[in-house]
Amino acid sequence: MLTCLINGTVETRLNSDHRLVAFGDGLFETCLADRRGVRFWNDHLNRLENGLARLGMIWTSEDRDALETEIETVLAHVEGVVVCKLILGRGVQGRGYDFDPDRQRTDRIVQVFPYQAQPWHLQGATLVLSEVQASVNPTLAGLKHMNRLDSVLARQSARSAGAHEALLSRADGRLVEGSMSNLYLKRDGQWLTPDLAEAGVDGIIRRRLLRQTEETIRVADLLRSDLDRAEALMISNSLIGLVPVVSLDGRPLTPPAWDELSRFRTAIGLSSD
Amino acid sequence: MLTCLINGTVETRLNSDHRLVAFGDGLFETCLADRRGVRFWNDHLNRLENGLARLGMIWTSEDRDALETEIETVLAHVEGVVVCKLILGRGVQGRGYDFDPDRQRTDRIVQVFPYQAQPWHLQGATLVLSEVQASVNPTLAGLKHMNRLDSVLARQSARSAGAHEALLSRADGRLVEGSMSNLYLKRDGQWLTPDLAEAGVDGIIRRRLLRQTEETIRVADLLRSDLDRAEALMISNSLIGLVPVVSLDGRPLTPPAWDELSRFRTAIGLSSD
C-alpha cells in the first residue's frame, strides 16, 4: 500500500472491533487513477451512493465533498497509473449486529496501491469454471459490498488451474460472473451478460457497455451449458478494462473479432490500443 | 471492548488492508466465558477448525495452543460472565482476492466484551419475519464466517418492529434462521429446525440439541407458511442459550411447556433456572 487516509487523516489502521472487520458492513470501489483523478469517477460515485442508500448508511454532501478532497490529496503526487481503493464502512459503538440508524457514521478509507498492467489484459484471458458458487441474495445483489468470500475461494480455482480468472455460477446452473470481473457471452451472434438481480457485482464497465452500446449487449439468464456453445467470451472490470477470453477450462476459444472489441472499447471510453 | 489481543500482543488495531477488512476472509466465534474459561469450548473449537479447513486456512497445533493460551490470558482477571469473541483471519501480503496458499498465515484476534443477560432471554423473545433474505451459498453454508451483511440488515427489521429477533428466509420461501440465532419450530408435536446445507450458521446450541436429544428435534425443510401453523417456536445461540418465542409479527404465541424447555436445557448442559 502506497498511501492510506482514514477520515482524512494519514492512518493505516482500524480498530479490530470496527463493523468492517466484524461483519463486512460496508462498500468499496477499486478504481484506476492517476494524478488527474479517478477514471470513470461519476460511475464509481454513482454506484457507491446507490449502495449506501441500499445499506441504509449515512451519507451527506459534506461526506461526499470530504471523500473527493481526500482522493484529490492522495492522487496529487502519484507517478503514473495507480489503483485507488475506496472503502466506506459503517462506524458505530458497541458489539452485535444491531445499530441505531440515527447514531451511525460512515468512515472513509482511501488507499493507493501500485498498478501493474498484465500482458493478458490485452492478449486475452484464460478462464476456468469454478466449483465455488456465487452467493445468492437479492437484498445484496449488485452491490460492491465487503462480503466477498465467494470471490476469494473462486480465485483459488483460477490459481490451481494456472488461469487468469474463474467463473462463478449457482446451484441451479445459472452463470453469475468471474471472481473479479463481469462476463459476456456471444450466442447466435448476440452478446449477452448474466442478469445480476440475485447475485453478482454490477460492474462499472458492464454498466457503461449496457448504457452506451444499446442492444449490442443484452442482459439474459445464462447457464453453465451455454458456455459449451459460446461463440466468444469477454470479461471486464475497472482495472483490466474489457478483455477477450482465449480459453475456457483448457479448451481454446476464438476471441471476439478485433474490430468488434475495439468498437466496444471506444464506445465506453477505453482506448483500444 | 474490555481487552483485545492480536496474535498474543495487547493490540486493538488492524491494518486497513487486512483481508478481514477487505473481504471478510475469516471466521469468528462469540462465546460465553468467565474466569474458568469458555463455555462449550470444545464445540466452538470444533466449529472453528472445521471452518478453517473449509476456507483452506493454515492451522497448526501451535496455532491452537497459542489461541488457547491467549484465551486463558484474557480471561484470567475478568469479573463474572463476559463475551469472548475470537476472530481468525487470513493474513497475506498484497491486494486482490488471490493469495498463495503456501504463504498465508492465520491471524488470531481475541476480544473480551461485557455481557449483560436480558430479561427476555428467560421470559421469551418477540420475533418478526424480515424481508431481508438470507445469503444462499452451499460453499459457505454453516460456517460462522465474517460475511454477515444479511444478518446486519435483518437486525434492522427487528429494531423497526421493536422485536428481539428477526427471521431470515429465502426467495423460495424456505426459513433459514434468525439474524443472530437458530430457529426451532414445533409442528404436529414434532420439533423441527431448518436445514442449513445451503444457508445459515451451524450454531453451537443447535448442534448440541441435535446431538444430545436424538430424534426430539429433527432437521427439515421449513417454509415461511409453516410459521402460521407452528404450535411453538424457540431460538438459540451461545449467548442467549435456548429461548422460547412469545410472539411472531405481533401475534402472541404459546411458548413451549416449561418442562419441555427445561428438559432441552438440561440435556445440552444449560441450567434451566
Boltz contact constraints between the chains, C-beta under 6 A:
constraints:
  - contact:
      token1: [A, 1]
      token2: [B, 17]
      max_distance: 6.0
  - contact:
      token1: [A, 4]
      token2: [B, 16]
      max_distance: 6.0
  - contact:
      token1: [A, 12]
      token2: [B, 15]
      max_distance: 6.0
  - contact:
      token1: [A, 12]
      token2: [B, 16]
      max_distance: 6.0
  - contact:
      token1: [A, 13]
      token2: [B, 13]
      max_distance: 6.0
  - contact:
      token1: [A, 13]
      token2: [B, 15]
      max_distance: 6.0
  - contact:
      token1: [A, 14]
      token2: [B, 14]
      max_distance: 6.0
  - contact:
      token1: [A, 14]
      token2: [B, 16]
      max_distance: 6.0
  - contact:
      token1: [A, 15]
      token2: [B, 12]
      max_distance: 6.0
  - contact:
      token1: [A, 15]
      token2: [B, 13]
      max_distance: 6.0
  - contact:
      token1: [A, 16]
      token2: [B, 4]
      max_distance: 6.0
  - contact:
      token1: [A, 16]
      token2: [B, 12]
      max_distance: 6.0
  - contact:
      token1: [A, 16]
      token2: [B, 14]
      max_distance: 6.0
  - contact:
      token1: [A, 16]
      token2: [B, 109]
      max_distance: 6.0
  - contact:
      token1: [A, 17]
      token2: [B, 1]
      max_distance: 6.0
  - contact:
      token1: [A, 20]
      token2: [B, 21]
      max_distance: 6.0
  - contact:
      token1: [A, 21]
      token2: [B, 20]
      max_distance: 6.0
  - contact:
      token1: [A, 21]
      token2: [B, 21]
      max_distance: 6.0
  - contact:
      token1: [A, 23]
      token2: [B, 148]
      max_distance: 6.0
  - contact:
      token1: [A, 23]
      token2: [B, 152]
      max_distance: 6.0
  - contact:
      token1: [A, 24]
      token2: [B, 24]
      max_distance: 6.0
  - contact:
      token1: [A, 24]
      token2: [B, 147]
      max_distance: 6.0
  - contact:
      token1: [A, 25]
      token2: [B, 152]
      max_distance: 6.0
  - contact:
      token1: [A, 95]
      token2: [B, 113]
      max_distance: 6.0
  - contact:
      token1: [A, 97]
      token2: [B, 151]
      max_distance: 6.0
  - contact:
      token1: [A, 97]
      token2: [B, 152]
      max_distance: 6.0
  - contact:
      token1: [A, 97]
      token2: [B, 155]
      max_distance: 6.0
  - contact:
      token1: [A, 97]
      token2: [B, 179]
      max_distance: 6.0
  - contact:
      token1: [A, 97]
      token2: [B, 180]
      max_distance: 6.0
  - contact:
      token1: [A, 98]
      token2: [B, 155]
      max_distance: 6.0
  - contact:
      token1: [A, 109]
      token2: [B, 16]
      max_distance: 6.0
  - contact:
      token1: [A, 113]
      token2: [B, 95]
      max_distance: 6.0
  - contact:
      token1: [A, 132]
      token2: [B, 139]
      max_distance: 6.0
  - contact:
      token1: [A, 133]
      token2: [B, 137]
      max_distance: 6.0
  - contact:
      token1: [A, 133]
      token2: [B, 138]
      max_distance: 6.0
  - contact:
      token1: [A, 133]
      token2: [B, 139]
      max_distance: 6.0
  - contact:
      token1: [A, 135]
      token2: [B, 135]
      max_distance: 6.0
  - contact:
      token1: [A, 135]
      token2: [B, 137]
      max_distance: 6.0
  - contact:
      token1: [A, 136]
      token2: [B, 136]
      max_distance: 6.0
  - contact:
      token1: [A, 137]
      token2: [B, 133]
      max_distance: 6.0
  - contact:
      token1: [A, 137]
      token2: [B, 135]
      max_distance: 6.0
  - contact:
      token1: [A, 138]
      token2: [B, 133]
      max_distance: 6.0
  - contact:
      token1: [A, 139]
      token2: [B, 132]
      max_distance: 6.0
  - contact:
      token1: [A, 139]
      token2: [B, 133]
      max_distance: 6.0
  - contact:
      token1: [A, 140]
      token2: [B, 149]
      max_distance: 6.0
  - contact:
      token1: [A, 145]
      token2: [B, 149]
      max_distance: 6.0
  - contact:
      token1: [A, 147]
      token2: [B, 24]
      max_distance: 6.0
  - contact:
      token1: [A, 147]
      token2: [B, 147]
      max_distance: 6.0
  - contact:
      token1: [A, 147]
      token2: [B, 149]
      max_distance: 6.0
  - contact:
      token1: [A, 148]
      token2: [B, 23]
      max_distance: 6.0
  - contact:
      token1: [A, 149]
      token2: [B, 140]
      max_distance: 6.0
  - contact:
      token1: [A, 149]
      token2: [B, 145]
      max_distance: 6.0
  - contact:
      token1: [A, 149]
      token2: [B, 147]
      max_distance: 6.0
  - contact:
      token1: [A, 151]
      token2: [B, 97]
      max_distance: 6.0
  - contact:
      token1: [A, 152]
      token2: [B, 23]
      max_distance: 6.0
  - contact:
      token1: [A, 152]
      token2: [B, 25]
      max_distance: 6.0
  - contact:
      token1: [A, 152]
      token2: [B, 97]
      max_distance: 6.0
  - contact:
      token1: [A, 155]
      token2: [B, 97]
      max_distance: 6.0
  - contact:
      token1: [A, 155]
      token2: [B, 98]
      max_distance: 6.0
  - contact:
      token1: [A, 179]
      token2: [B, 97]
      max_distance: 6.0
  - contact:
      token1: [A, 180]
      token2: [B, 97]
      max_distance: 6.0
